[in-house]
Amino acid sequence: SGMNGSGKTYIGRLLENAGYGFIDADTEITVIYDSVEDRIISHSELPREKNNDYFYRYKWVWDENKFLNKVQCRPSKVVFVSGASSNSYKFLDYFKKKFILYAPFEVIQHRLVRRDGARWASQGTHYGQLVKRYEAMMKAVQEAEGKVVAINTDDSVESILRSIFKNI
């Protein structure tokens, strides 16, 4: 797990290239829940404008059936699932080992600006959400001590992979 820009997909792809199973939950098992209309919606139904209400109304959630199907389809005994959603905590019992990826705020912000553009760079709705998510992530890292393996993705790729392999 980890927030946007923590390196989940990048590290997951490296693990997949090394022969491990990998599921990018953000693209493979996540659906969008409209909390006002109490239903699953498609990406095309999302409004283009992302104001503060947007982040409270629309929730990215993991679909349990999709999750189970994807895990069972992977031939590898070890399957890494990358992603985070508003309900991913409900899936924790499926995992023998849990990892949370994190990095300093400036590193996360730089990665997101490089990947998604300047909307993360300055004050505004996206920046405010980024700060809130980062604070929540760092709180989760502290609270999870001893329950999950926390890995700083500002380290070298070799160090990150060594930490993962040492803990699987």
C-alpha positions as CSV (number, residue, x, y, z in Angstrom):
1,S,0.0,0.0,0.0
2,G,1.0,3.6,-0.1
3,M,-0.2,6.9,-1.4
4,N,0.0,8.3,-4.9
5,G,3.6,8.7,-5.9
6,S,5.0,6.3,-3.3
7,G,6.3,3.9,-6.0
8,K,3.7,1.1,-5.7
9,T,3.3,0.5,-9.4
10,Y,6.9,1.0,-10.3
11,I,8.1,-1.5,-7.6
12,G,5.3,-3.9,-8.5
13,R,6.4,-3.9,-12.2
14,L,10.0,-4.6,-11.1
15,L,8.7,-7.6,-9.0
16,E,6.6,-8.8,-11.9
17,N,9.6,-8.7,-14.2
18,A,11.5,-10.8,-11.6
19,G,8.8,-13.5,-11.9
20,Y,6.4,-12.7,-9.1
21,G,2.7,-12.2,-9.5
22,F,1.6,-8.6,-9.6
23,I,-1.8,-6.9,-9.5
24,D,-2.1,-3.2,-10.1
25,A,-5.3,-2.7,-8.0
26,D,-5.8,0.8,-9.3
27,T,-6.4,-0.4,-12.8
28,E,-7.4,-4.0,-12.3
29,I,-9.8,-4.2,-9.4
30,T,-10.9,-0.7,-8.5
31,V,-14.3,0.6,-9.2
32,I,-15.8,4.1,-8.5
33,Y,-18.5,4.4,-5.9
34,D,-20.8,7.4,-5.9
35,S,-21.6,7.9,-2.2
36,V,-24.5,10.3,-3.0
37,E,-26.3,8.1,-5.5
38,D,-25.1,4.9,-3.6
39,R,-24.0,3.1,-6.8
40,I,-20.9,2.1,-8.8
41,I,-20.3,4.4,-11.7
42,S,-18.1,4.4,-14.8
43,H,-15.1,6.8,-15.4
44,S,-17.1,8.5,-18.1
45,E,-19.7,9.5,-15.4
46,L,-17.2,11.4,-13.3
47,P,-17.4,15.2,-13.5
48,R,-14.4,16.9,-15.1
49,E,-14.2,19.5,-12.4
50,K,-12.6,18.2,-9.2
51,N,-13.7,20.5,-6.4
52,N,-13.6,19.6,-2.7
53,D,-17.0,17.8,-2.9
54,Y,-15.6,15.5,-5.6
55,F,-13.1,13.9,-3.1
56,Y,-15.9,13.2,-0.6
57,R,-18.6,12.0,-3.0
58,Y,-16.6,9.6,-5.2
59,K,-14.7,6.8,-3.6
60,W,-12.3,4.4,-5.3
61,V,-13.1,1.0,-3.9
62,W,-11.8,-2.5,-4.5
63,D,-14.3,-5.0,-5.9
64,E,-13.9,-8.3,-3.9
65,N,-14.9,-10.6,-6.8
66,K,-12.4,-8.9,-9.2
67,F,-9.8,-9.2,-6.5
68,L,-10.3,-12.9,-5.8
69,N,-10.4,-13.7,-9.6
70,K,-7.2,-11.8,-10.3
71,V,-5.3,-13.4,-7.3
72,Q,-6.4,-16.9,-8.3
73,C,-5.4,-16.4,-12.0
74,R,-1.8,-15.6,-11.1
75,P,0.5,-18.7,-11.5
76,S,3.0,-17.4,-8.9
77,K,2.8,-18.5,-5.3
78,V,3.7,-15.0,-4.3
79,V,1.4,-12.2,-5.6
80,F,2.0,-8.6,-4.9
81,V,-1.0,-6.3,-4.9
82,S,-0.3,-2.6,-5.4
83,G,-2.8,0.1,-4.6
84,A,-4.9,1.7,-2.0
85,S,-8.5,2.5,-1.8
86,S,-11.1,3.7,0.7
87,N,-12.0,0.0,1.5
88,S,-8.6,-1.7,1.0
89,Y,-8.4,-2.2,4.8
90,K,-11.2,-4.8,4.4
91,F,-8.8,-7.0,2.3
92,L,-5.9,-7.2,4.8
93,D,-6.8,-10.7,6.0
94,Y,-6.1,-12.0,2.5
95,F,-2.4,-11.1,2.8
96,K,0.2,-12.9,4.7
97,K,2.6,-10.0,4.5
98,K,1.8,-6.4,4.3
99,F,4.0,-3.6,3.0
100,I,3.5,0.1,3.0
101,L,5.6,2.3,0.7
102,Y,6.3,5.9,1.7
103,A,8.7,8.7,0.9
104,P,9.4,12.2,2.1
105,F,6.6,14.7,1.1
106,E,8.9,16.6,-1.4
107,V,9.8,13.3,-3.2
108,I,6.1,12.3,-3.5
109,Q,5.2,15.8,-4.8
110,H,8.0,15.8,-7.3
111,R,7.0,12.3,-8.6
112,L,3.4,13.4,-9.0
113,V,4.3,16.6,-10.7
114,R,6.5,14.7,-13.1
115,R,3.9,12.1,-13.7
116,D,0.6,14.0,-13.7
117,G,1.5,17.7,-14.2
118,A,1.6,20.9,-12.2
119,R,-1.7,20.5,-10.5
120,W,0.1,18.9,-7.5
121,A,2.7,21.6,-7.3
122,S,0.9,24.6,-5.7
123,Q,-1.9,25.6,-3.4
124,G,-5.4,24.4,-4.5
125,T,-7.7,21.5,-4.4
126,H,-5.2,18.9,-5.5
127,Y,-2.4,20.2,-3.4
128,G,-4.7,20.2,-0.3
129,Q,-5.7,16.6,-1.0
130,L,-2.1,15.7,-1.4
131,V,-1.2,17.2,2.0
132,K,-4.1,15.4,3.7
133,R,-3.2,12.0,2.1
134,Y,0.4,12.4,3.0
135,E,-0.4,13.1,6.6
136,A,-2.7,10.1,6.7
137,M,-0.1,7.9,5.1
138,M,2.6,8.9,7.6
139,K,0.1,8.3,10.5
140,A,-0.6,4.9,9.0
141,V,3.2,4.1,8.8
142,Q,3.6,5.0,12.5
143,E,0.5,3.1,13.6
144,A,1.4,0.0,11.6
145,E,4.8,-0.4,13.2
146,G,5.3,-4.1,13.8
147,K,2.2,-5.1,11.8
148,V,3.5,-4.2,8.3
149,V,6.9,-3.7,6.7
150,A,7.3,0.0,6.0
151,I,9.7,0.8,3.1
152,N,11.1,4.2,2.2
153,T,11.0,4.4,-1.5
154,D,13.5,7.3,-1.5
155,D,16.1,4.6,-1.0
156,S,17.8,2.9,-4.0
157,V,15.8,0.3,-6.0
158,E,18.3,-2.4,-4.8
159,S,17.7,-1.5,-1.2
160,I,13.9,-1.4,-1.6
161,L,13.9,-4.8,-3.3
162,R,16.2,-6.3,-0.7
163,S,13.8,-5.1,2.0
164,I,10.9,-6.8,0.2
165,F,12.7,-10.1,-0.5
166,K,14.0,-10.2,3.1
167,N,10.4,-10.0,4.3
168,I,8.5,-12.4,2.0
